[in-house]
Amino acid sequence: MTSFVKRIQAWQQQSGRHHLPWQGTTDPYKVWLSEIMLQQTQVSTVIDYYLRFLKKFPSVTALANTPVEEVMPYWAGLGYYARARNLHKCAQIVATQYKGLFPSQASELQKLPGIGESTANSIAAFCFHATTPIMDGNVKRVFTRFYGIEGYGAKTDKQLWEQAYKNVMGEQQIGQYNQGLMDLGSMVCTRSKPKCQECPLRPDCYAFKYSKQAVLPSKKPKKIIPQRETIMLIIRTQHKVLLQKRPAQGIWGGLLSLPELTNEAELNTWLTEHPTLHAQKMASFEHIFSHYRLLIHPVRISATTTLQDSARLAITDTQWYPLSDISSLALPSPVMKLLSTDPEL
Ligand code: SF4
């Protein structure tokens, strides 16, 4: 039977994706940018962000020369903001230590911030013809099903990587193979209802043979995600809203957000200290992070123009922003949603 690699390459040629904006280039900057954006984010979401980002920052030097706070608005909404901060850090290292040229070796690429083994291997294979395999969620799904690899965690990952390196041994130009695996995982060997009838791996696929598609890849053991709560203050005048810059480290690091209070008692104390303010509670909603759920209780506060001095509101690191500028600011997605759907704004 034709080798695993050859079957994937032939399938990619005939049925894979060929028109994504980051395909057909060997520019490591473009490949790197797409790889980072695609981590934990769907292709359909990434396309617009990728094109907008590239238009604004056409080269790694252009990105490195822009202050990080001017870069964040081009990432806002994609989530996982540590990726954007690492992206900027990485661009600065490439611009200064590597004279604007990405290193060609996967082992060197891996030393840069935010670049793991799969991303480094992908850049090396697509841009420098290295024989380096990738391992993202799509590839894991294809491998666990095809080879019947069960389990979850570091031991399973090691097994998957060993298989990945074994597959490409002696092969050349594996860019198309890597692309084919990602395409097959996202178009055919999908999480639910895989289209096995269209799959080039079906004749010797373990999951197909034993009807194990629904149980592979093995599920992560369930962990109860804790819930936290916060009160978000939408302090506004007729045309402006008060936003607070978040600390560089931690959730939504470096982004603008709404001022927060931790609980009802704190809110009551704050309102007592500012008796001229009018507070109105809005519907609470939940935002899910990977490690906890945040229950947000928004409170709309109408301030008069005489209260525009934010220092008098006893909230630090704040600034008034015109409501008309909201859509262009670097705001976390639940805050953006809250502000853009508030009928009073
Ligand atoms: S035959 Fe089905 S389960 Fe096996 S790799 Fe192909 S799509 Fe996935």
Residues whose N, C-alpha, C, O or C-beta is under 5 A from the ligand:
A	BS01	SF4	V142 R145 F146 V188 C189 P194 K195 C196 C199 L201 R202 C205 A207 F208 Q213
